[in-house]
Amino acid sequence: MKNYLTFLSLLLAGFILAGCQQPEAATPTPFPTAATPATPAATATDTAVPPTATALPQPTNTPTPQPEPTDTVITEPTSEASEILPESEEPVLSIEQPAGGDTLIVGQEVTIEGRVQPVPEEPLLLRLTITGGEEVWRDTAVPDPDTGQWTVSAPIPAQFTGPAQLTAQLASSGEATAVLLDLAADLEEDGRFITLDTPIPGAKAVAGFAFLFEGQINQPLDDTIVLAVLAQDCQDTTTAININVPGGHFVGITILPENAATGSGCAIARTGDRDDENGREARIPITIQPPDDTNTIILQLAELTTPQFTPGQATELNGIAIHAPNNIVALRLEVDTPASGLNLITESTAVPDTFGLWTAVLDVPADAPTGEAILTITVGETGNAYREIRLVVQITG
């Protein structure tokens, strides 16, 4: 037993000694580090001159406008430099003489002047046309190369009278200018001429009704005059008559067909052939109205001379009345006295026929005063339908 306790004591002491010994320290494993570059050795150098300080512009707050994005077309450069040309000038072309509305005497020399800028290389074309666009004269004008002024002097053909248009034109560009003129005959000279006093420019004709011509003729060829109405811008003859006149004042009436073309036309009076330089023609622009245009009311007296009256005698008068209200033409012959005003001498009425022709007879009393009197012819009573002709006439004993 004693030996067992001794053994146990020795064993316990061995465990205690073993627990009191210190273990060896473990060697730490170093962390890898980045390699540090070697510091270069200092080198002796010249002392550097410090740079001069330069003031830099400060930016502004104004935003730079940006262009709108567009499709950019890139073209290949050319070997030749492009030449920048100025924009072409619009031509300025004018007729300075004669002025618009002037009257030219046919058969006499006339001077035509004008100006053009820029100065063209080719001459100007001058044309004179009558109603309907028919050319009766042409010439050319060469502008002055420095000023652009141009002048032409030439006789105007004697064959045609009436409204006309003078045109100056650039042949290359078609640029043109024009003035409206009146071609007239010299009534003082003892030469051949023909004029139209009725109709006046712009007068109306009515299809299916009578149409009145009045004018003067001197030296008619074969003592004959042709009176005609042309329709469709004076291209087609609608009606024509021949009358025999030895010379002097003439009156003629023609009837337009009911189906005459309406619109622009002209009335002509002619003696001789149109292609004959001895022929003469007066041409007046008119408008042809349809037969049912009742707003076109026309009243005319168709007499060679101003009517004259004689106490105790009857005087016949003739004329045209188209679309007269109530189809009545009223005539009055009166004397104007300072004391009592207009005093009636005689009166009458007339009824126009299908073509608008009327005839009236005024019976002058035997005791009618002689001297100046007033003849009044009317249709309608008031307003837009009223038409009146008033003439100063003579009552001769």
MARTIBA-130292 format. One record per residue (C-alpha): residue number from 1; z, x, y. Coordinates in nm, 2 decimals. Example, Ala and Ser with C-alpha at 12.3 -4.5 7.8 and 13.67 -1.06 7.14 Angstrom:
// residues 2
    n       Z       X       Y
    1    0.78    1.23   -0.45
    2    0.71    1.37   -0.11
END
This chain:
// residues 397
    n       Z       X       Y
    1    0.00    0.00    0.00
    2    0.10    0.28    0.23
    3   -0.23    0.45    0.15
    4   -0.43    0.13    0.23
    5   -0.27    0.10    0.58
    6   -0.34    0.46    0.65
    7   -0.71    0.41    0.56
    8   -0.74    0.10    0.78
    9   -0.59    0.28    1.08
   10   -0.83    0.57    1.05
   11   -1.13    0.33    1.03
   12   -1.02    0.14    1.35
   13   -0.97    0.46    1.54
   14   -1.33    0.56    1.46
   15   -1.47    0.24    1.60
   16   -1.28    0.29    1.92
   17   -1.41    0.64    1.98
   18   -1.76    0.53    1.91
   19   -1.74    0.26    2.18
   20   -1.61    0.51    2.45
   21   -1.92    0.75    2.44
   22   -2.19    0.71    2.74
   23   -2.56    0.68    2.65
   24   -2.83    0.92    2.80
   25   -3.01    0.80    3.11
   26   -3.38    0.69    3.04
   27   -3.65    0.87    3.23
   28   -3.83    0.62    3.47
   29   -4.21    0.58    3.44
   30   -4.36    0.66    3.78
   31   -4.60    0.39    3.95
   32   -4.96    0.51    4.01
   33   -5.03    0.58    4.38
   34   -5.35    0.60    4.58
   35   -5.48    0.95    4.66
   36   -5.41    1.05    5.02
   37   -5.71    1.23    5.18
   38   -5.64    1.58    5.30
   39   -5.59    1.62    5.68
   40   -5.87    1.84    5.82
   41   -5.78    2.15    6.00
   42   -5.79    2.15    6.38
   43   -6.10    2.32    6.53
   44   -6.10    2.48    6.87
   45   -6.36    2.30    7.11
   46   -6.47    2.30    7.48
   47   -6.27    2.05    7.69
   48   -6.48    1.73    7.72
   49   -6.55    1.57    8.07
   50   -6.42    1.22    8.07
   51   -6.69    0.96    8.14
   52   -6.72    0.79    8.48
   53   -6.59    0.43    8.47
   54   -6.87    0.17    8.54
   55   -6.79   -0.18    8.66
   56   -6.95   -0.43    8.43
   57   -7.06   -0.78    8.56
   58   -6.83   -1.05    8.47
   59   -6.98   -1.35    8.29
   60   -7.01   -1.68    8.48
   61   -6.92   -2.02    8.35
   62   -7.26   -2.16    8.43
   63   -7.42   -2.26    8.10
   64   -7.78   -2.14    8.04
   65   -8.01   -2.44    8.01
   66   -8.17   -2.45    7.67
   67   -8.53   -2.56    7.63
   68   -8.61   -2.86    7.41
   69   -8.72   -2.76    7.07
   70   -9.10   -2.79    7.03
   71   -9.35   -2.71    6.77
   72   -9.46   -2.35    6.85
   73   -9.82   -2.27    6.79
   74   -9.87   -1.90    6.73
   75  -10.22   -1.78    6.80
   76  -10.37   -1.45    6.71
   77  -10.41   -1.22    7.01
   78  -10.76   -1.15    7.12
   79  -10.90   -0.81    7.20
   80  -11.03   -0.94    7.54
   81  -10.80   -1.05    7.82
   82  -10.82   -1.41    7.91
   83  -10.95   -1.49    8.26
   84  -10.75   -1.75    8.45
   85  -11.00   -1.99    8.63
   86  -10.90   -2.22    8.92
   87  -10.93   -2.60    8.86
   88  -11.26   -2.74    8.96
   89  -11.28   -2.93    9.29
   90  -11.37   -3.29    9.31
   91  -11.70   -3.32    9.50
   92  -11.68   -3.49    9.84
   93  -12.01   -3.66    9.93
   94  -12.07   -3.87   10.24
   95  -12.35   -4.04   10.43
   96  -12.27   -4.00   10.80
   97  -12.59   -4.15   10.95
   98  -12.69   -4.43   10.93
   99  -12.35   -4.60   10.92
  100  -12.28   -4.90   10.70
  101  -12.41   -5.22   10.86
  102  -12.68   -5.05   11.07
  103  -13.03   -5.20   11.10
  104  -13.33   -4.98   11.02
  105  -13.67   -5.08   11.15
  106  -13.92   -5.05   10.87
  107  -14.24   -4.85   10.93
  108  -14.05   -4.61   11.16
  109  -13.90   -4.27   11.09
  110  -13.53   -4.26   11.03
  111  -13.29   -3.96   11.02
  112  -13.04   -3.96   10.74
  113  -12.75   -3.72   10.75
  114  -12.45   -3.64   10.54
  115  -12.22   -3.37   10.39
  116  -12.12   -3.25   10.05
  117  -11.84   -3.02    9.93
  118  -11.84   -2.80    9.73
  119  -12.21   -2.72    9.79
  120  -12.41   -2.79    9.48
  121  -12.69   -2.57    9.35
  122  -12.93   -2.86    9.31
  123  -13.06   -3.09    9.59
  124  -12.92   -3.44    9.65
  125  -13.12   -3.75    9.54
  126  -13.16   -4.02    9.81
  127  -13.26   -4.37    9.71
  128  -13.32   -4.69    9.91
  129  -13.30   -5.02    9.71
  130  -13.34   -5.38    9.80
  131  -13.16   -5.69    9.66
  132  -13.19   -5.69    9.29
  133  -13.18   -5.31    9.27
  134  -13.55   -5.24    9.31
  135  -13.62   -4.90    9.45
  136  -13.85   -4.89    9.76
  137  -13.80   -4.53    9.87
  138  -13.66   -4.20    9.75
  139  -13.64   -3.84    9.87
  140  -13.43   -3.53    9.82
  141  -13.20   -3.34   10.05
  142  -13.10   -2.97   10.03
  143  -12.75   -2.91   10.16
  144  -12.68   -2.61   10.38
  145  -12.52   -2.34   10.15
  146  -12.25   -2.26   10.41
  147  -12.15   -2.60   10.56
  148  -12.27   -2.85   10.30
  149  -12.45   -3.05   10.57
  150  -12.78   -3.21   10.48
  151  -13.05   -3.40   10.68
  152  -13.36   -3.58   10.59
  153  -13.61   -3.75   10.82
  154  -13.87   -3.98   10.68
  155  -14.05   -4.31   10.75
  156  -13.91   -4.62   10.59
  157  -14.18   -4.82   10.40
  158  -14.29   -5.13   10.59
  159  -14.34   -5.35   10.29
  160  -13.98   -5.49   10.25
  161  -13.72   -5.64   10.48
  162  -13.37   -5.78   10.42
  163  -13.04   -5.63   10.30
  164  -13.06   -5.29   10.13
  165  -12.85   -5.01   10.00
  166  -12.89   -4.64   10.07
  167  -12.75   -4.41    9.80
  168  -12.69   -4.03    9.79
  169  -12.63   -3.89    9.45
  170  -12.55   -3.56    9.28
  171  -12.79   -3.53    8.98
  172  -12.56   -3.30    8.78
  173  -12.23   -3.50    8.79
  174  -12.36   -3.84    8.88
  175  -12.12   -3.85    9.18
  176  -12.27   -4.09    9.44
  177  -12.19   -4.26    9.77
  178  -12.37   -4.56    9.93
  179  -12.39   -4.76   10.25
  180  -12.52   -5.12   10.30
  181  -12.80   -5.16   10.56
  182  -13.04   -5.42   10.69
  183  -13.41   -5.35   10.69
  184  -13.59   -5.54   10.97
  185  -13.94   -5.57   11.11
  186  -14.02   -5.48   11.47
  187  -14.11   -5.83   11.60
  188  -14.23   -5.68   11.93
  189  -14.51   -5.49   11.78
  190  -14.84   -5.65   11.70
  191  -14.83   -5.56   11.34
  192  -14.80   -5.74   11.01
  193  -14.45   -5.87   10.92
  194  -14.27   -6.15   10.76
  195  -13.91   -6.26   10.81
  196  -13.67   -6.52   10.66
  197  -13.42   -6.69   10.89
  198  -13.33   -6.95   10.62
  199  -13.16   -6.89   10.38
  200  -12.91   -6.64   10.52
  201  -12.76   -6.38   10.29
  202  -12.51   -6.53   10.05
  203  -12.65   -6.89   10.08
  204  -12.63   -7.13    9.79
  205  -12.91   -7.30    9.59
  206  -12.84   -7.58    9.34
  207  -13.04   -7.61    9.02
  208  -13.24   -7.93    9.01
  209  -13.25   -7.97    9.39
  210  -13.46   -7.87    9.69
  211  -13.44   -7.53    9.85
  212  -13.54   -7.46   10.21
  213  -13.73   -7.16   10.36
  214  -13.77   -7.09   10.73
  215  -13.91   -6.78   10.89
  216  -14.19   -6.61   11.08
  217  -14.51   -6.45   10.97
  218  -14.76   -6.23   11.16
  219  -15.11   -6.15   11.03
  220  -15.06   -6.30   10.68
  221  -15.31   -6.18   10.43
  222  -15.55   -6.46   10.35
  223  -15.33   -6.69   10.56
  224  -15.11   -6.74   10.26
  225  -14.74   -6.71   10.19
  226  -14.56   -6.71    9.86
  227  -14.21   -6.87    9.86
  228  -14.01   -6.81    9.55
  229  -13.65   -6.82    9.41
  230  -13.56   -6.55    9.16
  231  -13.27   -6.58    8.92
  232  -13.08   -6.35    8.69
  233  -13.02   -6.08    8.96
  234  -13.37   -6.13    9.10
  235  -13.54   -6.04    8.77
  236  -13.69   -6.38    8.68
  237  -13.90   -6.62    8.89
  238  -13.74   -6.96    8.87
  239  -13.98   -7.14    9.11
  240  -14.26   -7.04    9.35
  241  -14.51   -7.22    9.58
  242  -14.80   -7.11    9.80
  243  -14.83   -7.24   10.16
  244  -15.12   -7.18   10.40
  245  -15.00   -7.04   10.74
  246  -15.22   -6.87   11.00
  247  -14.92   -6.72   11.16
  248  -14.60   -6.80   11.36
  249  -14.31   -7.01   11.24
  250  -14.32   -7.15   10.89
  251  -14.11   -7.40   10.69
  252  -14.14   -7.45   10.31
  253  -13.95   -7.64   10.05
  254  -13.94   -7.58    9.68
  255  -13.76   -7.75    9.39
  256  -13.55   -7.55    9.15
  257  -13.57   -7.66    8.78
  258  -13.25   -7.83    8.65
  259  -13.21   -7.56    8.39
  260  -13.24   -7.27    8.63
  261  -13.02   -6.98    8.54
  262  -12.71   -6.98    8.76
  263  -12.55   -6.68    8.93
  264  -12.69   -6.40    9.15
  265  -13.05   -6.44    9.26
  266  -13.26   -6.41    9.57
  267  -13.51   -6.59    9.78
  268  -13.83   -6.42    9.88
  269  -14.12   -6.48   10.12
  270  -14.43   -6.27   10.07
  271  -14.78   -6.22   10.18
  272  -15.02   -6.01    9.99
  273  -14.96   -5.83    9.66
  274  -14.63   -5.65    9.60
  275  -14.81   -5.33    9.50
  276  -15.03   -5.33    9.81
  277  -14.91   -5.12   10.10
  278  -15.05   -5.39   10.33
  279  -14.83   -5.65   10.17
  280  -14.50   -5.77   10.32
  281  -14.19   -5.92   10.16
  282  -13.86   -6.05   10.29
  283  -13.59   -6.08   10.03
  284  -13.25   -6.24   10.08
  285  -12.96   -6.25    9.82
  286  -12.84   -6.60    9.72
  287  -12.63   -6.77    9.46
  288  -12.76   -7.04    9.23
  289  -12.51   -7.31    9.14
  290  -12.53   -7.56    8.85
  291  -12.65   -7.91    8.92
  292  -12.32   -8.07    8.85
  293  -12.12   -7.86    9.10
  294  -12.04   -8.14    9.34
  295  -11.83   -7.91    9.55
  296  -12.15   -7.75    9.68
  297  -12.24   -7.98    9.96
  298  -12.55   -7.87   10.16
  299  -12.70   -8.04   10.47
  300  -13.02   -7.90   10.64
  301  -13.28   -8.01   10.89
  302  -13.63   -7.90   10.79
  303  -13.84   -7.90   11.10
  304  -14.09   -7.64   11.24
  305  -13.95   -7.67   11.59
  306  -13.65   -7.82   11.76
  307  -13.70   -8.20   11.77
  308  -13.81   -8.36   12.09
  309  -13.77   -8.73   12.18
  310  -13.96   -8.97   12.41
  311  -13.83   -9.30   12.56
  312  -13.99   -9.59   12.38
  313  -14.11   -9.39   12.08
  314  -13.98   -9.32   11.73
  315  -13.92   -8.97   11.60
  316  -13.92   -8.89   11.23
  317  -13.69   -8.62   11.10
  318  -13.67   -8.46   10.75
  319  -13.42   -8.25   10.57
  320  -13.21   -8.18   10.26
  321  -12.87   -8.32   10.17
  322  -12.72   -8.21    9.83
  323  -12.41   -8.39    9.69
  324  -12.37   -8.59   10.02
  325  -12.06   -8.81    9.99
  326  -12.18   -9.17    9.93
  327  -12.53   -9.03    9.94
  328  -12.56   -9.11   10.31
  329  -12.69   -8.90   10.60
  330  -12.59   -9.02   10.94
  331  -12.79   -8.94   11.26
  332  -12.69   -8.99   11.63
  333  -12.87   -8.92   11.95
  334  -12.63   -8.91   12.25
  335  -12.62   -8.81   12.62
  336  -12.33   -8.62   12.75
  337  -12.23   -8.74   13.10
  338  -11.95   -8.60   13.32
  339  -11.81   -8.94   13.40
  340  -11.80   -9.11   13.06
  341  -11.86   -8.83   12.80
  342  -12.10   -8.90   12.51
  343  -12.30   -9.21   12.54
  344  -12.50   -9.33   12.23
  345  -12.87   -9.37   12.28
  346  -12.98   -9.44   11.92
  347  -12.86   -9.38   11.56
  348  -12.99   -9.41   11.21
  349  -12.91   -9.33   10.84
  350  -13.10   -9.18   10.55
  351  -13.06   -9.18   10.17
  352  -13.14   -8.85   10.00
  353  -13.36   -8.88    9.69
  354  -13.31   -8.72    9.35
  355  -13.39   -8.38    9.48
  356  -13.18   -8.41    9.80
  357  -13.48   -8.48   10.03
  358  -13.42   -8.72   10.31
  359  -13.63   -8.88   10.59
  360  -13.49   -9.07   10.89
  361  -13.65   -9.24   11.19
  362  -13.48   -9.25   11.53
  363  -13.61   -9.51   11.77
  364  -13.55   -9.41   12.13
  365  -13.52   -9.71   12.37
  366  -13.77   -9.73   12.65
  367  -13.49   -9.71   12.91
  368  -13.33   -9.40   12.76
  369  -13.25   -9.14   13.03
  370  -13.45   -8.82   13.02
  371  -13.32   -8.48   13.01
  372  -13.08   -8.30   12.78
  373  -12.93   -8.48   12.48
  374  -12.73   -8.40   12.17
  375  -12.85   -8.47   11.82
  376  -12.58   -8.49   11.55
  377  -12.65   -8.51   11.18
  378  -12.36   -8.55   10.94
  379  -12.26   -8.62   10.58
  380  -11.91   -8.71   10.48
  381  -11.64   -8.82   10.72
  382  -11.35   -8.57   10.71
  383  -11.21   -8.28   10.52
  384  -11.39   -8.04   10.29
  385  -11.67   -8.28   10.23
  386  -11.77   -8.31   10.60
  387  -12.09   -8.13   10.71
  388  -12.24   -8.14   11.05
  389  -12.56   -8.02   11.23
  390  -12.54   -8.04   11.61
  391  -12.85   -7.95   11.83
  392  -12.92   -7.96   12.20
  393  -13.25   -8.15   12.23
  394  -13.47   -8.28   12.51
  395  -13.57   -8.64   12.59
  396  -13.89   -8.61   12.79
  397  -14.07   -8.89   12.98
END
